[in-house]
Every structure is written in structure tokens, then in C-alpha cells.
Amino acid sequence: MSEKKTLKIYAPFDQSLIKEIPMVGKKEVEKVLETANGLFLDRSKWIPAHKRISILEKVAALMKDQIDSLTKTAAQEGGKPYQDSKVEVIRAINGVKIAAEEISRIKGEQIPMGQTEASINRIAFTTREPIGVVASISAFNHPLNLVIHQTVTAFAAGCPVIIKPASTTPLSCLAFMDILGAAGVPKGWVQTVICDNETSEFMVTDKRINFLSFIGSAKIGWYLKSKLSPGTRSALEHGGAAPVIVEKDADVKEMLPLLVKGGFYHAGQVCVSVQKIFVHESIAENIANSIAEMAKKLVVGDPLDEKTEVGPLIVPKEVDRVEEWVEEAVKSGAKVLCGGKRISDTLYAPTVLWNPSQDAKVSREEIFGPVVCVYPFKDREQAIEEANRLDLHFQAAVFTKDLDIALDTVKKLNATAVMVNDHTAFRVDWMPFGGRDASGEGLGGIPYSIHEMTRVKLMVIKSKVL
């Protein structure tokens, strides 16, 4: 008999072993699928809306009692600084509340009849039903909040859900599963699997999966989509390069802290992190140097230290990759205004690069590290063209006091969301959120995910008295 596989969880900061947990294989996943599918097919087991609301209200209350422990777990396993991890936990609690409220908004509409002779004596309306079994694959960078967005939404919609957390950060998910159980979620409605990629693919491509929610790399996301069973719908959230256009009339004092926060939050490991800043040539060098001066003062180190502002990258090989990309950019003409070097095997200094070549990787691909690039421009149209040149289109931003310029830029930037006078990483959990083109498909955001996890049923009643 072969020994069962285990998953070792290491702290990104010092690579210390936090915990070792058992992994499941295809045999165990088959049972998970059977349980979830059985619950969906047996309508007598469906959870009424009022019970789902009551359970989620209990979940939020229990999470509120555990803010500190949830924060420490997320910070330790994910490397996001304590202060930012606490914000994530509070957001996650709010997300549960939003989902509970959204249950009352799952509704259909009346469809007009009698507008042709063939449609007289009829009344018609739609309802929305749960789509079926949801499989969710999550990412490491928001180990609790992403799990909320991928499980609570399905539960709110009335769907059984199976969640596979990121292999580097499963502990926040497991802590949340304990909370769901304590809040009274009936057995089998929210299940978690800790497994390898092969087993994960086996699960999500099974014909009993009705919806795939995936957050992670484009390569894996598009691959899994291509393997889904006929009829399985999906929502894929990949990365972006988050371009920012800065006009010469921008409010610099207000803008600079926003760009620094947006660029170096969670060491740049955010799909909408500020990466490419196009600044009018009349102020570009001043802006670049100011961002660099502020970046130099950021406290880099242990995420469990409440003073830390920038933590480690998720694994040491990511430090190696960022270092290689920056070196390539410098060789092709970029100037390092600050950083540009590793601090340790797990930490990379917040870095500002001046005018890298558009052919360098830092210009062409998502950096996903603490690196911000500043490019001067003379013509805004040209800057927008450069911003749109990549295949990645997620969130973007423009800074200007001119309303016409702002509206024109919003119209021309290829993005799902454009922030005016705010950084690209702004998000609240009730707004639509997601990438387009290579950056993904479908929309996240609690209400939007719930909507996508339901489907329409039409009822037409014919009666001579109508």
C-alpha cells in the first residue's frame, strides 16, 4: 500500500514549515463529486433561502470573533503584511454579509405576452435556479477573501461547491471551513479538497461540474476551460498589467501615495497592481523620482510585524524571476531609480524603473512583483495605444482634472474598469471585477458571481381567462 501524499506549507518570509496536511487523490475526489451531485439532484435537500441567509449571518458573526487569528493565518501563510491581511479579513466578513443580502435579489421577471395573436391567453415569467455543482480553484494572494468569493457566492446561489485552495495557502480556507461547519452549513454543501494538479483537473473536467470558478494563471485557466465537459460554464480571472495615464494637470500630492500603495501592496502580487505608469513628459521625471523616494521609505520585512508594509514574494523562485526581469530591463536601457535588487532569498526591494524598453518583459508581461515602470509620453493617444498593446486587459486608471480628457481616456483604454484619479487596484466586493481578452472571462464581485452561478427557467401559463 502506497504512502499517502502530504502537502507542506511554508512561511514565505523565512521558509519555516508551518504545517503538513494530507492530500487526497482521485478516489476521494470521486466521493466529493458524488456527494455534491447527489445534493443538487435531490431537491428535497436544497436549502431554503431564509436558511441560507441565517447561516451566512452566523458565518459573519463567527468570523468577526476570529479576526486576529484569521489575520495571522493569512499573513503567515501568504506573506501579505499583517495590516493588509487584517483589511482582507474585514473585507471577507463584509463579503459574507453582501452574499447574505444578495440572496433576496435572486429573481426573475415577467415576459410580456399577448403582443401577437399567437401569444394571447398566456402569462409568462422567469425564475432563477442554482446552476448546479460549482468547482472553485483559488489563488494564493488573498487566501481568505478569494475563498469567500468562490464559495459563499455558490452557497448563496443554492449550489453545492467544492473549493481547491492554492497549494501555498490552504490554511485560511481550512479555517473558514471550520467556521462554516460551526455556523450550521449542512454537510456536503461546501467541501474542500487538497490535491495535486492532476487530481484537480480530474475534478473540474468531470461532467457533474456545472460551473468552474478559476482564479490564477492564464496558462492554467485557459487550459482547464478547453477541457471542460460540454455545458460546463466558467468564470476565469487571470492577470493584468494595470496601465495608468497621468496628465500634466494631475493632482500630484493626492496621486503619489495612491500609486505607491497600488504598486507595492502585497509586494505587487495582485492582478490589478499598478505596473505601467505613462506620465506626460513635462512632469514624468519628477513623478518617477517622487515615487522612488516614497518607495525607498517603505518598510520591507516580516509580514507578522505590524510595521511591515511590503512582505515577501510567495516563493523564492519568484524573487529569482523578478530579479531576472529587472536585469533584462536594465540591459535594454531602463534606469533603476530605487531598488533593483533582492534583499534576501524571499524579499525583493520595492523597485521603480525609468522608461524600460517596450520589448522588455517588465513592459510586455504581468510582473507580479514589487516593480513599477514609469514611461514619459508627449501624445496621450500614443500612451493609450501602448497601454492597449498587451493582450492583458483588466483594470486601468487615469489622473487628470480635465473631465473631457478623463472621459475620453476611459472610453479609449481597453479595460473592464477604469479608475479616474485613483489607483488601478481599487476594489470593493459588490462591484463587477474581472479581466477581458487574455485576462479572463466572466465577472467576479459578490452579486455578479451569484448571478453567474444561477440559470434562467421560463414558465408560460396558458388560460382562456387571461
C-alpha positions as CSV (number, residue, x, y, z in Angstrom):
1,M,0.0,0.0,0.0
2,S,1.5,3.3,-1.1
3,E,2.0,6.1,1.4
4,K,-0.4,9.0,1.2
5,K,0.9,12.3,-0.1
6,T,1.1,15.3,2.1
7,L,1.4,19.0,1.4
8,K,3.9,21.0,3.3
9,I,3.0,24.7,4.0
10,Y,6.0,27.0,4.3
11,A,6.0,30.6,5.5
12,P,7.0,32.8,2.5
13,F,9.1,35.1,4.8
14,D,11.6,32.6,6.4
15,Q,10.6,29.4,4.7
16,S,9.9,27.8,8.0
17,L,7.4,24.8,7.9
18,I,4.0,25.9,9.2
19,K,2.1,22.7,8.8
20,E,1.9,19.4,6.9
21,I,-1.5,18.3,5.7
22,P,-2.8,15.2,3.9
23,M,-3.6,15.4,0.2
24,V,-6.4,13.5,-1.4
25,G,-6.4,11.6,-4.7
26,K,-9.0,10.8,-7.4
27,K,-10.7,8.2,-5.3
28,E,-11.5,10.7,-2.5
29,V,-12.4,13.4,-5.1
30,E,-14.9,10.9,-6.7
31,K,-16.7,10.7,-3.4
32,V,-16.7,14.5,-3.1
33,L,-18.2,14.8,-6.5
34,E,-20.8,12.1,-5.8
35,T,-21.8,13.9,-2.6
36,A,-22.2,17.3,-4.3
37,N,-24.0,16.0,-7.3
38,G,-26.4,14.0,-5.0
39,L,-27.3,17.1,-3.1
40,F,-28.0,19.0,-6.2
41,L,-30.1,16.3,-7.9
42,D,-32.3,15.8,-4.7
43,R,-34.4,18.9,-4.5
44,S,-35.7,17.9,-1.1
45,K,-32.2,18.6,0.2
46,W,-32.0,22.1,-1.2
47,I,-31.5,24.8,1.4
48,P,-34.3,27.4,1.5
49,A,-33.3,31.0,1.0
50,H,-34.2,32.0,4.6
51,K,-31.9,29.3,6.0
52,R,-29.0,30.3,3.7
53,I,-29.4,33.9,4.9
54,S,-29.4,32.8,8.6
55,I,-26.4,30.6,8.1
56,L,-24.3,33.3,6.4
57,E,-25.2,35.8,9.1
58,K,-23.8,33.3,11.7
59,V,-20.7,32.8,9.5
60,A,-20.1,36.6,9.5
61,A,-20.5,36.7,13.3
62,L,-18.1,33.9,13.9
63,M,-15.5,35.4,11.6
64,K,-15.8,38.7,13.4
65,D,-14.9,36.9,16.7
66,Q,-11.8,35.4,15.0
67,I,-10.4,38.4,13.2
68,D,-7.0,38.3,14.8
69,S,-6.4,34.5,14.3
70,L,-7.7,34.7,10.7
71,T,-5.4,37.7,10.1
72,K,-2.3,35.9,11.5
73,T,-3.0,32.7,9.5
74,A,-3.4,34.7,6.2
75,A,-0.3,36.8,6.9
76,Q,1.9,33.8,7.9
77,E,1.0,31.6,5.0
78,G,0.5,34.2,2.3
79,G,3.2,36.8,3.2
80,K,0.9,39.8,3.0
81,P,1.7,42.2,5.8
82,Y,-0.4,41.9,8.9
83,Q,-2.0,45.4,8.4
84,D,-3.1,44.5,4.9
85,S,-4.2,40.9,5.9
86,K,-6.4,42.4,8.5
87,V,-8.1,44.6,5.9
88,E,-8.6,41.4,3.8
89,V,-10.2,39.6,6.7
90,I,-12.6,42.5,7.4
91,R,-13.4,42.6,3.6
92,A,-14.1,38.9,3.7
93,I,-16.6,39.3,6.6
94,N,-18.3,42.1,4.6
95,G,-18.4,39.8,1.6
96,V,-20.3,37.2,3.5
97,K,-22.8,39.9,4.6
98,I,-23.2,41.1,1.0
99,A,-23.8,37.5,-0.1
100,A,-26.5,37.0,2.6
101,E,-28.2,40.2,1.4
102,E,-28.0,39.3,-2.2
103,I,-30.0,36.1,-1.7
104,S,-33.1,38.2,-1.6
105,R,-32.3,39.7,-5.0
106,I,-32.2,36.4,-6.9
107,K,-35.2,36.9,-9.0
108,G,-36.7,36.6,-12.5
109,E,-39.0,38.9,-14.5
110,Q,-42.3,38.9,-16.3
111,I,-42.1,38.3,-20.0
112,P,-44.8,40.2,-22.0
113,M,-47.4,38.1,-23.8
114,G,-50.4,39.0,-25.9
115,Q,-48.4,41.1,-28.3
116,T,-49.2,38.8,-31.2
117,E,-52.3,36.7,-31.9
118,A,-50.2,33.6,-31.3
119,S,-49.3,34.7,-27.7
120,I,-52.7,35.6,-26.4
121,N,-54.2,33.9,-23.3
122,R,-50.8,33.5,-21.8
123,I,-48.8,34.9,-18.9
124,A,-45.0,34.2,-18.6
125,F,-42.3,34.8,-16.1
126,T,-38.8,33.7,-15.4
127,T,-37.2,32.4,-12.2
128,R,-33.5,31.8,-11.5
129,E,-32.3,28.4,-10.3
130,P,-29.0,27.2,-9.0
131,I,-26.7,26.3,-11.9
132,G,-25.5,23.1,-10.2
133,V,-22.3,21.9,-8.7
134,V,-19.6,24.6,-8.6
135,A,-15.9,23.8,-8.6
136,S,-13.7,26.6,-7.4
137,I,-9.9,26.8,-7.8
138,S,-8.4,29.7,-5.8
139,A,-5.2,31.7,-5.8
140,F,-2.7,32.5,-3.1
141,N,-2.7,36.3,-3.0
142,H,-5.9,36.7,-1.0
143,P,-6.1,33.4,0.8
144,L,-9.3,34.1,2.7
145,N,-11.2,36.7,0.6
146,L,-10.9,34.8,-2.7
147,V,-12.2,31.7,-1.0
148,I,-15.2,33.8,0.2
149,H,-15.8,35.0,-3.3
150,Q,-15.7,31.4,-4.7
151,T,-17.6,29.5,-2.0
152,V,-20.1,31.8,-0.3
153,T,-21.4,33.0,-3.7
154,A,-22.2,29.5,-4.7
155,F,-23.8,28.7,-1.4
156,A,-25.9,31.9,-1.6
157,A,-27.0,30.9,-5.1
158,G,-28.1,27.5,-3.8
159,C,-25.2,25.4,-5.3
160,P,-23.1,22.7,-3.7
161,V,-19.5,23.9,-4.1
162,I,-16.1,22.2,-4.0
163,I,-13.1,24.5,-3.3
164,K,-9.5,23.8,-4.0
165,P,-7.3,26.5,-2.3
166,A,-3.9,27.4,-3.6
167,S,-1.3,24.8,-2.5
168,T,0.8,27.5,-0.9
169,T,-2.0,29.0,1.2
170,P,-4.7,26.4,2.1
171,L,-4.8,27.1,5.9
172,S,-7.1,30.1,5.6
173,C,-9.5,28.0,3.6
174,L,-9.4,25.2,6.1
175,A,-10.0,27.7,9.0
176,F,-13.0,29.1,7.0
177,M,-14.4,25.5,6.5
178,D,-14.4,25.1,10.3
179,I,-16.4,28.3,10.6
180,L,-18.9,27.1,8.0
181,G,-19.4,23.9,10.0
182,A,-19.8,25.8,13.2
183,A,-22.4,28.1,11.6
184,G,-24.5,25.1,10.5
185,V,-23.8,24.6,6.8
186,P,-25.2,21.2,6.1
187,K,-22.7,18.5,5.4
188,G,-21.5,18.3,1.8
189,W,-22.7,21.7,0.6
190,V,-19.2,23.3,0.9
191,Q,-16.4,20.8,0.5
192,T,-12.7,21.4,0.2
193,V,-10.0,19.3,-1.5
194,I,-6.3,19.5,-1.0
195,C,-4.9,17.8,-4.1
196,D,-2.3,17.9,-6.8
197,N,-2.9,19.5,-10.3
198,E,-3.7,16.2,-12.0
199,T,-6.4,15.4,-9.4
200,S,-7.7,19.0,-9.7
201,E,-8.1,18.6,-13.4
202,F,-9.8,15.3,-12.9
203,M,-12.3,17.1,-10.7
204,V,-13.1,20.2,-12.7
205,T,-13.4,18.3,-16.0
206,D,-16.0,15.9,-14.6
207,K,-19.4,16.1,-16.3
208,R,-21.0,16.6,-12.9
209,I,-19.4,20.0,-12.6
210,N,-21.8,22.7,-13.9
211,F,-19.6,25.7,-13.2
212,L,-15.9,26.4,-12.8
213,S,-14.7,29.4,-10.9
214,F,-10.9,29.8,-11.5
215,I,-8.5,32.4,-10.2
216,G,-4.9,32.0,-11.2
217,S,-2.6,32.0,-14.2
218,A,-3.9,32.4,-17.7
219,K,-2.0,29.3,-18.9
220,I,-3.8,27.0,-16.5
221,G,-7.1,28.8,-16.7
222,W,-7.5,28.6,-20.5
223,Y,-6.2,25.0,-20.5
224,L,-8.8,23.9,-18.0
225,K,-11.5,25.7,-19.9
226,S,-10.5,23.8,-23.0
227,K,-11.0,20.5,-21.1
228,L,-14.4,21.2,-19.5
229,S,-17.3,18.9,-20.2
230,P,-19.9,20.2,-22.7
231,G,-22.3,22.6,-20.9
232,T,-20.0,23.5,-18.0
233,R,-19.8,27.2,-17.7
234,S,-16.9,29.1,-16.3
235,A,-15.5,32.3,-14.9
236,L,-11.8,32.8,-15.3
237,E,-9.8,35.5,-13.5
238,H,-6.2,36.0,-14.7
239,G,-3.7,38.8,-14.5
240,G,-3.2,42.3,-15.9
241,A,-0.6,44.9,-16.4
242,A,-2.7,47.7,-14.9
243,P,-1.7,50.8,-17.0
244,V,-2.0,54.3,-15.6
245,I,-2.2,57.5,-17.7
246,V,-1.0,60.7,-15.9
247,E,-1.8,64.0,-17.5
248,K,0.2,67.2,-16.7
249,D,-2.7,68.7,-14.7
250,A,-2.9,65.7,-12.3
251,D,-3.1,66.4,-8.5
252,V,0.4,65.1,-7.8
253,K,0.1,65.4,-4.0
254,E,-3.0,63.3,-3.9
255,M,-1.9,60.9,-6.6
256,L,1.6,59.8,-5.4
257,P,0.5,57.9,-2.2
258,L,-2.2,56.1,-4.3
259,L,0.3,55.0,-7.0
260,V,2.8,53.8,-4.3
261,K,0.1,51.8,-2.5
262,G,-1.3,50.4,-5.7
263,G,2.1,49.4,-7.0
264,F,3.7,47.9,-3.9
265,Y,0.6,46.5,-2.0
266,H,1.3,42.8,-1.3
267,A,4.7,43.2,-3.0
268,G,2.9,43.7,-6.3
269,Q,1.3,40.3,-6.2
270,V,-2.1,41.5,-7.2
271,C,-3.8,41.0,-10.6
272,V,-4.6,44.8,-10.8
273,S,-1.4,46.1,-9.2
274,V,-0.1,49.4,-10.6
275,Q,2.6,48.3,-13.1
276,K,2.9,50.6,-16.1
277,I,2.6,54.4,-15.5
278,F,2.6,56.6,-18.5
279,V,3.3,60.3,-17.5
280,H,3.2,63.4,-19.6
281,E,6.8,64.3,-20.4
282,S,6.6,67.7,-18.7
283,I,6.3,66.1,-15.2
284,A,7.4,62.5,-15.9
285,E,10.9,62.6,-14.3
286,N,9.6,64.4,-11.3
287,I,6.8,61.9,-10.8
288,A,9.1,58.9,-11.2
289,N,11.7,60.3,-8.8
290,S,9.0,61.1,-6.2
291,I,7.5,57.6,-6.4
292,A,11.1,56.2,-6.0
293,E,11.7,58.4,-2.9
294,M,8.5,57.1,-1.3
295,A,9.2,53.5,-2.3
296,K,12.6,53.7,-0.6
297,K,10.9,54.5,2.7
298,L,8.6,51.5,2.7
299,V,9.2,49.0,5.5
300,V,10.1,45.6,4.0
301,G,10.2,42.5,6.1
302,D,8.3,40.1,8.3
303,P,4.6,40.1,7.4
304,L,3.7,39.4,11.1
305,D,5.3,42.6,12.2
306,E,2.6,45.2,12.2
307,K,5.0,47.9,10.9
308,T,5.8,46.0,7.7
309,E,4.4,47.5,4.6
310,V,5.9,45.2,1.9
311,G,6.3,41.4,2.6
312,P,8.0,38.6,0.8
313,L,7.1,37.1,-2.6
314,I,5.2,33.8,-2.3
315,V,8.2,31.5,-3.1
316,P,11.9,32.1,-3.5
317,K,11.8,31.3,-7.3
318,E,9.6,34.3,-7.8
319,V,12.4,36.5,-6.4
320,D,14.7,34.9,-8.9
321,R,12.3,35.6,-11.7
322,V,11.7,39.3,-10.8
323,E,15.5,39.8,-10.4
324,E,16.0,38.3,-14.0
325,W,13.3,40.6,-15.4
326,V,14.7,43.7,-13.9
327,E,18.2,42.9,-15.0
328,E,16.9,42.3,-18.5
329,A,15.1,45.7,-18.5
330,V,18.3,47.4,-17.3
331,K,20.4,45.8,-20.0
332,S,17.9,47.1,-22.6
333,G,18.1,50.7,-21.3
334,A,15.9,51.1,-18.2
335,K,17.2,53.2,-15.4
336,V,16.8,52.0,-11.8
337,L,15.5,54.8,-9.6
338,C,15.3,52.7,-6.5
339,G,15.5,49.1,-5.5
340,G,16.5,46.8,-8.4
341,K,17.9,44.1,-6.1
342,R,16.9,41.3,-3.8
343,I,17.1,41.9,-0.1
344,S,17.1,38.1,0.7
345,D,16.0,34.8,-0.8
346,T,12.4,35.8,-0.1
347,L,12.4,39.6,-0.3
348,Y,12.8,41.9,-3.3
349,A,13.3,45.7,-2.8
350,P,10.5,47.9,-4.0
351,T,11.7,49.0,-7.4
352,V,11.0,51.9,-9.8
353,L,12.3,51.6,-13.3
354,W,12.5,54.7,-15.7
355,N,11.4,54.1,-19.3
356,P,12.1,50.4,-19.9
357,S,12.1,49.2,-23.5
358,Q,8.6,48.2,-24.6
359,D,10.1,44.9,-25.6
360,A,11.4,44.1,-22.1
361,K,9.4,41.6,-20.1
362,V,8.5,44.2,-17.5
363,S,6.7,46.1,-20.3
364,R,5.2,43.1,-22.1
365,E,4.0,40.8,-19.3
366,E,2.5,40.9,-15.8
367,I,5.4,41.5,-13.3
368,F,3.5,40.2,-10.2
369,G,6.3,41.6,-8.0
370,P,7.2,44.9,-6.4
371,V,8.3,46.7,-9.6
372,V,6.7,49.8,-11.1
373,C,7.7,51.2,-14.5
374,V,7.4,54.9,-15.5
375,Y,7.3,55.9,-19.1
376,P,7.2,59.6,-20.4
377,F,4.8,60.5,-23.2
378,K,4.2,63.5,-25.4
379,D,1.0,62.4,-27.0
380,R,-1.7,60.8,-24.8
381,E,-3.1,58.9,-27.8
382,Q,0.2,57.2,-28.2
383,A,0.3,56.3,-24.5
384,I,-3.1,54.8,-24.7
385,E,-2.0,52.8,-27.7
386,E,1.0,51.4,-25.8
387,A,-1.3,50.7,-22.8
388,N,-3.7,48.7,-25.0
389,R,-0.9,46.9,-26.9
390,L,-0.7,44.0,-24.5
391,D,-3.1,41.0,-24.5
392,L,-3.8,41.6,-20.8
393,H,-6.8,43.9,-20.2
394,F,-8.1,44.2,-16.6
395,Q,-8.2,47.5,-14.6
396,A,-6.6,50.8,-15.6
397,A,-6.5,54.4,-14.4
398,V,-6.2,58.0,-15.5
399,F,-5.2,61.0,-13.4
400,T,-6.4,64.4,-14.6
401,K,-8.5,67.4,-13.5
402,D,-10.0,67.7,-17.1
403,L,-13.3,65.9,-17.3
404,D,-13.2,65.6,-21.1
405,I,-9.7,64.1,-21.0
406,A,-10.8,61.7,-18.3
407,L,-13.9,60.6,-20.2
408,D,-12.0,60.3,-23.4
409,T,-9.3,58.2,-21.8
410,V,-11.9,55.9,-20.1
411,K,-13.5,55.4,-23.5
412,K,-10.3,54.5,-25.3
413,L,-8.5,52.3,-22.7
414,N,-9.2,48.6,-23.2
415,A,-10.1,47.6,-19.7
416,T,-13.1,46.2,-17.8
417,A,-12.7,49.1,-15.3
418,V,-11.0,52.5,-15.5
419,M,-10.4,54.4,-12.3
420,V,-10.4,58.2,-12.5
421,N,-8.0,59.8,-10.1
422,D,-7.5,56.6,-8.2
423,H,-5.1,53.6,-8.4
424,T,-5.8,50.5,-10.5
425,A,-6.1,48.2,-7.5
426,F,-9.2,49.9,-6.1
427,R,-11.9,47.3,-5.4
428,V,-15.0,46.9,-3.3
429,D,-16.6,43.5,-3.2
430,W,-20.0,44.5,-4.6
431,M,-18.6,45.9,-7.8
432,P,-18.1,43.9,-11.1
433,F,-14.5,42.7,-11.2
434,G,-12.7,40.7,-13.9
435,G,-10.5,40.7,-16.9
436,R,-11.3,40.7,-20.6
437,D,-9.5,39.1,-23.5
438,A,-6.4,37.1,-22.3
439,S,-7.1,38.4,-18.7
440,G,-10.2,36.2,-18.3
441,E,-13.9,35.9,-18.8
442,G,-17.0,36.4,-16.7
443,L,-17.3,38.8,-13.8
444,G,-16.4,38.5,-10.1
445,G,-17.8,40.6,-7.4
446,I,-20.3,39.0,-4.9
447,P,-23.6,39.9,-6.7
448,Y,-22.2,39.2,-10.2
449,S,-20.7,35.8,-9.2
450,I,-24.0,34.8,-7.6
451,H,-25.9,35.8,-10.8
452,E,-23.5,33.7,-12.9
453,M,-24.0,30.7,-10.7
454,T,-27.7,30.7,-11.4
455,R,-29.6,30.0,-14.6
456,V,-33.0,31.0,-16.0
457,K,-36.1,28.9,-16.1
458,L,-39.2,30.2,-18.0
459,M,-42.8,29.4,-17.1
460,V,-45.6,30.1,-19.6
461,I,-49.1,29.6,-18.4
462,K,-52.0,29.4,-20.9
463,S,-55.5,30.0,-19.8
464,K,-58.6,31.2,-21.6
465,V,-59.4,33.6,-18.8
466,L,-56.1,35.5,-19.4
